[in-house]
Amino acid sequence: MSGEEPVPGFGVAVVREDGKWRCDTMDSTALGQLDAAITELRKTRSTGAVFGLLAIDDEFFLVLRPSPSGVALLLSDAAAALDYDIAADALDLLRVDPPEDDDEVWPEGSLDILADLGLPAPELQVIIDEVDLYPDEQLQMIAQRCGFASELNKHLDTILQ
């Protein structure tokens, strides 16, 4: 999909500060442009964890976590880079070549991106392997495991109507 067309889906900035979770809607440009998503997350000031959850077109999701030294990210399906600019940009940032075809689903990036928040890499891999689920359902599983499911669900109720 070209960066000029609106991309279906949603982006949520997740913040954990002083033991409390908060979810904020990310601008729609974050769904089509990786740089826009990263820039928006970097503008979110917090003494705690800040990361973004992007569900793109019922096809795949991205988890982005900026840090002073760069950005950690996880792309749930590397084959999405064949059809979506943001996924191709994610693979570029990871310095990974796109797959030859889209017959197989596998993640690229940091599976331990949320390990410090209660979701170790093996459990995140199990969630990604649930290919019968939509990305928003996978992100809700991630939120459940990390402890911010109620905040995410309340937020999704308002943005997905």
Phi, psi and omega per residue, in radians:
M1 nan 2.395 -3.129
S2 -1.320 2.747 -3.130
G3 -1.201 -0.220 -3.101
E4 -1.467 -0.469 3.123
E5 -1.418 2.479 3.052
P6 -1.142 2.400 -3.111
V7 -1.730 2.189 3.091
P8 -1.171 2.578 3.113
G9 2.368 -2.799 3.108
F10 -2.656 2.749 3.044
G11 -2.264 2.354 -3.129
V12 -2.269 2.231 2.993
A13 -1.548 2.208 -3.110
V14 -1.945 2.277 -3.102
V15 -2.226 2.327 3.003
R16 -2.085 2.019 -3.111
E17 -2.440 2.305 -3.136
D18 0.948 0.676 3.084
G19 1.345 0.095 -3.123
K20 -2.080 2.537 3.135
W21 -1.741 2.567 3.066
R22 -2.465 2.447 3.079
C23 -2.110 2.300 3.121
D24 -2.215 2.515 3.113
T25 -1.225 2.361 3.046
M26 -1.601 2.668 3.118
D27 -1.047 2.581 -3.104
S28 -1.102 -0.398 3.095
T29 -1.146 -0.389 3.124
A30 -1.127 -0.405 -3.121
L31 -1.323 -0.401 -3.092
G32 -1.919 -0.284 -3.058
Q33 -2.312 2.006 -3.123
L34 -1.048 -0.734 3.130
D35 -1.046 -0.685 3.119
A36 -1.121 -0.712 3.124
A37 -1.126 -0.794 -3.131
I38 -1.115 -0.773 3.137
T39 -1.070 -0.761 3.138
E40 -1.099 -0.727 3.118
L41 -1.160 -0.644 3.121
R42 -1.147 -0.454 3.116
K43 -1.314 -0.296 3.137
T44 -1.367 1.949 -3.102
R45 -1.626 2.297 3.131
S46 -2.816 2.614 3.027
T47 -1.484 -0.167 -3.141
G48 -1.899 -2.791 -3.104
A49 -1.236 2.446 3.032
V50 -2.360 2.234 3.058
F51 -2.673 2.833 -3.127
G52 -2.016 2.504 3.041
L53 -2.067 2.096 3.137
L54 -2.079 2.174 3.033
A55 -1.873 2.068 -3.017
I56 -1.916 2.010 2.897
D57 0.896 0.617 -3.121
D58 0.965 0.402 -3.064
E59 -1.994 -0.731 -3.053
F60 -2.784 2.987 3.052
F61 -2.327 2.801 3.053
L62 -2.199 2.460 2.954
V63 -2.049 2.186 -3.117
L64 -2.111 2.375 3.137
R65 -2.440 1.739 3.134
P66 -1.257 2.618 3.055
S67 -2.498 2.929 3.122
P68 -1.025 -0.467 -3.090
S69 -1.629 -0.023 -3.127
G70 2.656 -2.512 3.109
V71 -2.474 2.298 3.011
A72 -1.617 2.506 3.104
L73 -2.595 2.789 3.086
L74 -2.389 2.166 3.059
L75 -1.831 2.121 -3.036
S76 -1.215 -0.433 -3.107
D77 -2.515 1.843 -3.109
A78 -1.064 -0.528 -3.134
A79 -1.144 -0.310 3.093
A80 -1.072 -0.375 3.133
A81 -1.124 -0.311 3.116
L82 -1.290 -0.391 -3.064
D83 -2.131 -0.268 -3.023
Y84 -2.246 2.228 -3.124
D85 -1.041 -0.724 -3.086
I86 -1.125 -0.623 3.106
A87 -1.233 -0.683 3.086
A88 -1.108 -0.700 3.098
D89 -1.124 -0.648 3.108
A90 -1.100 -0.768 3.103
L91 -1.135 -0.655 3.062
D92 -1.034 -0.809 -3.140
L93 -1.092 -0.622 3.120
L94 -1.412 -0.131 -3.078
R95 1.020 0.838 3.125
V96 -2.125 2.338 3.085
D97 -1.259 2.517 3.084
P98 -1.179 2.695 3.139
P99 -1.202 2.841 3.113
E100 -1.253 -0.665 -3.140
D101 -2.506 3.079 -3.067
D102 -1.911 0.513 -3.107
D103 -1.304 -0.415 -3.054
E104 -2.151 2.508 3.111
V105 -1.816 2.169 3.005
W106 -2.622 2.590 -3.120
P107 -1.455 2.782 2.976
E108 -2.316 2.502 3.116
G109 2.018 -2.696 -2.992
S110 -1.655 1.749 3.099
L111 -1.175 -0.342 3.123
D112 -1.680 0.365 -3.074
I113 -1.018 -0.503 -3.129
L114 -2.056 0.302 -3.095
A115 -1.036 -0.665 -3.134
D116 -1.251 -0.178 3.130
L117 -1.865 0.220 3.040
G118 1.815 0.147 -3.138
L119 -2.184 1.593 -3.138
P120 -1.186 2.759 -3.074
A121 -0.910 -0.797 -3.120
P122 -1.063 -0.640 3.125
E123 -1.247 -0.656 3.072
L124 -1.120 -0.669 3.092
Q125 -1.070 -0.698 3.109
V126 -1.074 -0.746 3.118
I127 -1.094 -0.791 3.138
I128 -1.110 -0.625 -3.132
D129 -1.217 -0.194 3.085
E130 -1.371 1.262 -3.010
V131 -1.235 -0.211 3.096
D132 -1.410 -0.158 3.130
L133 -1.608 2.599 3.004
Y134 -1.324 2.758 -3.138
P135 -0.987 -0.669 3.138
D136 -1.127 -0.588 3.094
E137 -1.221 -0.653 3.082
Q138 -1.146 -0.724 3.113
L139 -1.142 -0.594 3.073
Q140 -1.168 -0.613 3.058
M141 -1.135 -0.711 3.086
I142 -1.064 -0.808 -3.140
A143 -1.081 -0.703 3.124
Q144 -1.063 -0.792 -3.090
R145 -1.181 -0.626 -3.117
C146 -1.467 -0.338 3.070
G147 1.822 0.266 3.117
F148 -2.133 0.452 -3.092
A149 -1.044 -0.763 -3.097
S150 -1.130 -0.683 3.115
E151 -1.163 -0.733 3.120
L152 -1.150 -0.781 -3.131
N153 -1.083 -0.730 3.082
K154 -1.066 -0.733 -3.120
H155 -1.162 -0.788 -3.139
L156 -1.117 -0.598 3.087
D157 -1.011 -0.604 -3.115
T158 -1.443 -0.628 -3.056
I159 -1.561 -0.323 -3.100
L160 -1.719 0.179 3.130
Q161 -1.468 nan nan
